[in-house]
């Protein structure tokens, strides 16, 4: 990290990231089941975590990133603001990998089979992190060592829950883009697709009109002879659509592309889940306006998302079934083992988005109701979602019974409607940071010359609040 000052704020001189910080890969033995010794006894698995102690000084805090649904290396490479903070606060940095993701597979590939998959729960994950912190305290500090938990998206949910469940361990949390209100607020769940629509409308209202027109043209083609073939050729599909189910899968595939573009609508070129240009919503809105036809524009938009990751054959076609998998999460589960783990978590505990509707968004009617989710989860995993229990166990939107948590949300982020957006004057230790020019947990990324003014101000607030938490008794 280069020592080039970009702003002088409450704690001094901060630096642009000139590359990711080095780390050491460690493993810790964790109980397969923290709560029931009758089934698995004292058997353990190896949880991977990443560690850096370059900035740590005796008496300094521990900063833990609560790993979410993926390989922990990906989160290390995209959470550079934590490194900046660690340098200022002389903190030990640890990134814990979420069980059932990356290399932290309790049963290897058999982890995703029943009954082994049943140990993939939020309670077990938080207990893993608590165990990890306890071990690090014994090695680097003591029982009084302060701990700040960080997380983005689902990781932000975990960072907040970590403070909820283990206030004896966690001093405070920064939860970036945590849609906690989705647990007990149906209206919050319905904001996802309208927010993407508003993101495009704010760039150019005509782009929304073009996108709506493209979906209407697709609907027309889907109902005429040879229409599926025309659609398949337009989107360069490896296998022609032949029925309504295949056509619906295409619509979900297209909608998922817009999800990715809106979530990672960052002001700089990025390579988080895939390579994207700076401000990809602006870029793709312009594509829609310049395309020969609205449907051609829609295809061009999908290539921004799927071309970098597509396993193309010699004819440069797109394999729908390989590039998008339908699952419990209407916004997409990804691919591979991580998709399996996320799908199960969604069914078992989480409350995410609902389906899209043409009267509230630019997307076609692709409903995903509570009953749809229940039917899917029973068929796929033989479990029935219990949304009321999830809200009861983890507070739902009633977060103000806790303390020392920063809830940050970018207002370009499709998930922000499910976030904690309003402070409670009766509990000023729960901090609300809104960032108008930011998308999904942009505030965790490394400092950049491209950071918009509202992000710079958000960082100032977050630093001040973390200092406040560390100074608290």
N, C-alpha and C positions, 0 to 999 in steps of 0.2 A: 504494500500500500504506500503510495507516494505521499510525501509530506507537503502537498501543495494546498495551501489554505483556500477554501472556497467560501467560508463564512465564519464570522466570529459570533458565537452565540453564548449562551449561558455558561458553557463549560470550556470555552476557548476555541482552539483552531481545529477544524475538521478537514478530512482529506478525501479526495476522489479515490476510488478503488482503481488500482492499476493492474488488477488481476486478483484471482481468488486467493484467500489465505491458505497456507499449507495446513494439513491436519494429519493426525495419526489415527489409524483404524484400530479400535479396541473391541473387545467382546466381554460381556459379563454374563454369568450364569443367572438365569431368571427362572423361577418356578413356572412350570407349565400352567398350573392353576394356583393362584395366590389364595384362594378362598375355600377350596374343597380338597382336602387331602385324601378323602376316601377313594377317589377315582384314580388319580395319577400319583398319589403318594407325594414323594419329594423329588420326583423327576424334574429335570430342568431342560431348558433350551438356551442357546447362545444368542443374546441380543447384541447386535452390532451398534456401536456408537462412534462418533468422531470427536476428537479432542484437540484443542490447541491451548497451550499455556504460555504462549509468548508474552502476553500482556499481563499475566497474572502476577500479583504481588501478595505476600502474606497479609491476610486480613481482607483481601478483596472478595467480591461476590462471585457466585456461580451464575452464568447465563446459560440457560438450557433452551434449545429449540425443541419443541414437541413435534417430533416427526409425524407426518401424516401419510396419506395413501400413495406411497411411492418409495423409490430408492432414495435413501437419505443423502446420497451424494448430490442429487439434483437440487435438494433444498439448500445444501451448503453453498453450492455455486450461485444461488440466486437470493441470498439473504445477507448481503454484505453490510447492511446498516448495523447489524448486530456486532460485526467485527469493529466497526467504527466506535460503537458504544463501549465495547470491551476494552479498547485501547484507552479510552478516557477514564473508565471506572476501574482499571486494573483487574479485569474479570477473567475467570476461567471460562472457556467456551466449550460447550458440549452439545452435540446434536444427537439425540436419541432416535434410533430407528424404530418405527412402529412394528410391533409383532405382526407377522403374516405379510410383510412387505420387504422388498429388497432382498437382503440375505438373512433376515431375521425370521426364518421359517421354522416354527416349532417341530413340524413333522416332515420337513422337506416338501417334495411335491405332493405328498399325501395330506399336507396341511389343509387343502381345499376340499377335502371329502368329509362327509359326516361319519362319525361324530366329532372328528378333530377340529373342524371349522368352528365348533361351538365355543372354543376358547378365544375366539376373536370378538372381544367386547371392549367397550370403553373402560369399564372398571378394571379389566386386566391390564390394559395399556397404561392407565394412570398408575397402577400399582408397580408396573415395570419401571416407570419414570421415577416414582418415589424411592424404589430400591436403588436405582442408579444414583440418585442424588445423595442418598444416605451413604453409599459407598464412597462417593467423591468427597463428601464432607469429612469422612474419616481419614482420607488420604491427603487432602489438600487444605482442609480447614478444621472446623469443629462444629459442634451442634448449633452454635450461634451464627454460623456463616449465612449471609443473606443470599437469597435465590430469586432471580427474576426469570419467569418463563415467557418464552416467545412462541408465536405461531402464526401462520397465515392460512386462511380458508378453514378447512377442517382442523388443521393444526392450531388455528386460533381458537376454535371451539375447545380443543384439548387444553390449550394454555389457560383459558378461563376456567374450565372444569378443574384443572390442576389446583388452581387457587381455591375454588369452591370446596374441593374434597380434602385437600391437604394444606390448610392454612398454617399448620405447624411446621411445614417444610418450605412452602412457597411464600416469599415476601410480597410479591406482586407479579403482574402479568401484563404483557402487551399482546392483545388479541387483534390482529389485523384482518379485517374482512371476515368476521365471525357471524354467520346468519342464525343467531340463537333464537330470535323471535319466531322463526319458522316452527319451533317446537309446539307453540300453543296459539299461533296466530295464522289462521287460514288466509287472511288477506295478504299477509307478508309473503306467503308461499306463492301467491299469484302475481307478484310484481316482477318476476324474472324476465319474462318475454316482453312485456311492455317497456321495461327499462332498456333493453337492447334496441327496441324500436325508437325510443326517444334519443338514444345515443346517435343513431343514424340521422334522425330528423334534425338534431342540433347541428350536424355537419352540413346537411343539405336536404331539405324536405322533399325535393324531387327524387332523391335516392330511395326514399321509402315508397313513394308512388311507383317507381320502377320495380322494386322488389315485390310489392303487392301484385303488380301487373304480371310479373314473371310467374308467380305461383298460380294466378288465375289462368294463364296460358297453359301451364302444366296440367291443371285440372281439366281444361278443355281437351287437351291431347289425350289424357288418360281415358277418355270416354268415347273416342272415335276409333275406327278400324286402323290398324298399324300405328296407333298413337304411341304405344309402349316402345315400339321399335324406334320411332323418331326421337323419343325422349332418351332412350339408351344411347343412340348415336350422338346426340347433342352433348351428353355428359361423358362420352368416351368410356362407357362401361364395358368391362371384360365379358360379362354375361348379360344378355338382354333381359329386361324386365318382362315377365310374362303374365303377371297376375296382380291383383290389388295389394297383396301382402308385400310383393317386391316394390311396388310403387310407393307404398307407405314407408318402406325402409329407406328409399331414396329421399323422401321428404325429410325424414329424421336425420339423415346424413347431411342434407343441405342445412337444416336448422342447426345442427351441431357445429357446422363451420362458423356460422354467425356467433354461436356461443363462445367459441375459442377466440375469435377476433375481438369481441367485446370485452371478455375477461382480461385479455392481455393487450388492451388498447393503451400501450405504454408510449411515452414520448421519445423512446430510444429503440434502436434495433435490439432485439432480444433473441435468445435461444433457450427458453425455459422448457416448455413441452415440445416446441418445434421452432424453427427459425421464422421470425416475423419481422416485417419492416416497422419503422417508427410510425406511430399513430395508424395502425392497420385499419381502423374504422374509416378514417379519412381516405386512405388509399383505396379501399374496396367500394366506398360510396362513389368515388370518382370512376371506378371501373364500371359501375352500374350505369352511370350517366353517359359514358363514352361507348358502350357496347352497341353493336349493330342492332341487337334486339334485347329485350329484357331477359329472355331465357339464356342467351349467350352471356350476358352479364352475370347471371346467377352461376353459370358454369365457371366463368373466370374467377369469381369469388371463391368457389370451392377449391380451386387449384392452389390458391394462396395457402390454404390449410393442409390439403391432402397431398399435393405434389411433393413436398419435401420428405414425406414419410411413406409415400406410396411404393409398394412393390409392383412395379410396372412390368408388363411383358414386352415383347419386341414391338407390339403395336401401340405402346404407350397408353394402355387402358387402365381404368380404375376398378379395383376389386372391392365392391361395396361391402361384402361380408367380412373382408379382412380389415377394412378401414374404419368401419363403424359397427359396434355391437350394441344391440338393444338390451336394456337392463333396467334395474330398479330406479336409476337416476335419469330423469328425462333430459338432463343436460349432458349425459354421456358418462360412461364408466372407463373409457380408455380400452387398452388391449392387454393381453397377457395375464400373468398372475395378479398384478395390481388391480386389474379390472374385476377379477374374481373376489378379491378381498373387499374392494369397495362395494361391490354389488351386495355382498352378505351384510356388511355394516349398514348399508342403506335399508335393507329389509329388516334387520334385527333391531336397530335403534334410531337411526337418524331421520330427521324430517327435512326434506329438501324442497325442490320446486314442484309445481304441478304442470299440467300440459298447457299448450298454447291455444289461443282462440283468435280468429280473424277479426272479431269485433273489438278486441283490446290490444292487438299487436299487428305487425306486418306479416305474421306467420299464419299458415293455414290451420284449420282446426285439427289438432293432434292432442286429444285429451289424455290425461293420465290422472284418474281420480283415485280416491282412497280405495275404492273397490277394485280398480285396475291394479293398484299396487298390491293389495291383499292377494288377489288371484295370481299375480306373477310370482310373489314370494312363496306362496304355498306350493306352487308348481315347481319352482326352481330349487328352493332350499328346504321346503317342508316346514316353514315357520310362518307365523302370522304376525305382522307388524303390530306393535302396541304403542301408538303415538302418545296416548295419555300417560303411560308409565314413563316414557322418555322425558316428557315435560315435568312429571312429578319428581323423578330422580335427579334431574339436572336443572331444576329451577325454571325452565322455560325462559320467558322474557323477564322474570322477576329477579334480575341480577343484582338489584340494589340492596339485597340482604347480605351481599358479600362486601368486599372492600379491596382497594388497591389494584384495580384493573383498568387498563386503558383499552377502550373499544374504538378502534380507528376504522373508518370506512371511506373509500373513494366513491364519489357520487356518480362516476361513470361505470362503476362495477354493477353488473346485473344482480349480484347477490346483496347489494347494500340495502334493499328494501326489507330484508330479513334481519338486518343488523340492529344494534342498540344505538339509536340515533338522537335521543333526547336525554339530557342530564336530569338528575333528581336533586333539587337543592338541599334535600334532607340528608343526602349522602354524597358529599363532594369528593370522596376518595374514589368513586367510580368516575373515570374521566372519559369524556366523549370528544373524539377528534374527527371532524368531517373534512374531506379533502376534495373540493369540487373538480379538480383537474386530474384525478387519479382513478385508475381502474383497480383490479383485484390485487390487494396487498402490495401495491406499488411502494409503500413506505418501508417495506423490509428490504427492498433491493439496494445495491450499493449506491452511494451518492454519485450523482452524475451532473455534468454541465447542462444536460437537458432537463433537469428537474424543474417543473413549473413552480411559480411563486407559492401556490397554496401548499405544495409538498414541502418546500423549505420551511414554511411556517409550522406545518404539522410536525416536522422533525424537531423544531425548537421546543414545541409543547411536549412532545414525547420524552425528550431528554430531561426537561424540567420535572416531569411527573416521575420518571424513573429515579431521579435524584431524591425526590420527595419520599418515594417508597423506601429507598435505601436508608434514609434518615429516620424513618419511622421506628417506633419501638416494637 
